[in-house]
Amino acid sequence: MRENDWDRVLTDVNVATMEAGGGAYGSIENAAIGIRNGNIAWLGPAADMPPHSAVETRSLGGRWLTPALIDCHTHLVFGGNRAAEFETRLKGATYEQIARDGGGIMSTVTATRGTSEEELLQLSAPRLRALTREGVATVEIKSGYGLDLDTELRMLRAARSLGERYGVTVRTTFLGAHALPMEFRGRPDDYIDYLCDVVLPAAVEQNLVDAVDGYCERIAFTAAQIAKVFECAASFNLPVKLHADQLSDGGGAELAARFRALSADHLEYASDAGLRLLAGSGTVAVLLPGAFLVLRETLPPPVRRLRELNVPIAIATDCNPGTSPVCSIRAAMVLSGSLFRLTPEECLAGVTREAARALGLDDRGTLLPGKRADIAIWNVGHPRELSYWLGLNELEGLLINGADDPSCSA
Ligand SMILES: [Zn+2]
């Protein structure tokens, strides 16, 4: 094969490569891209394009290209929903009343336990498709609404099947340590042992786990309990992630740093000492503005300190039925600007380069030679517009591994 024997060439484009350390957005205007075997073979100013052959050459009329977007924190596989509970709350019911009526996370656990794998897939597909229609080609999906062996494995299998059925990359995260199930009431340490001795080993055995997560919070598990789960993950050579310091400072940032977690997520109440440790551990801070908005939180995550300490910042939807019924990565970007004061460039990096890092994926998240040709095509005048409009979808096309996602193409 000749060196410049390409499958496709995209010409007359402007490219936000999102390469770190370059100019704003890593932009190259009047550019071209050569694609071979699903990867970017060449990228640069069109004037510098070397002699080549290509099966297909497509001129895109000055459209902007970015890396396909990545949603690095979702709980989008679950049974039922909590719209009725939301309505009850807005009519004035207290949390106690809702809990007494069987509401809250346990209602989702009950619903998910009663939902078959195929039904889970059917229920979750529209949520996944909402993301891909906005240019998302890689999605992380957590378990954590089963809290028992059968349902946790069923959720992970449904998540994997979603990716296969819709041609997107799905990374599965085991979140057995999400909440304490009713059958272990008053015995959280026994539940942690059950996760480590039974559920996680079975999920690993079936090759269903890419990473392990935990919910470290007063209303969930202590840092010591999550540390036990993380030690179990380490014994399987699995990376970890953490729901850290969302509602209170529970030492989550410190715990994430100690285990060199891929990401520490939420972080509203993280201590300064914890943030300094994160800076040394290579952990990505994942900010989740949907939950912040829905819970009407008032203390934003420490964005200024994260910047000062050079902690990478990613953004995700946190799509879940309780605290973030959000199926729009673009909404997460816009909210990160208005609620957390991230710049539009930080917002775009947060759903491309840094989101890839939060998932431990180094083959995507930027548009550079050698990376996967996961490319979003936008009808915008500048990539800053992607963090500006709420509810306008300028996506014109999506290439996944160099091929068109037919549902997204103009
Ligand atoms: Zn979450």
Residues whose N, C-alpha, C, O or C-beta is under 5 A from the ligand:
A	BS01	ZN	D318
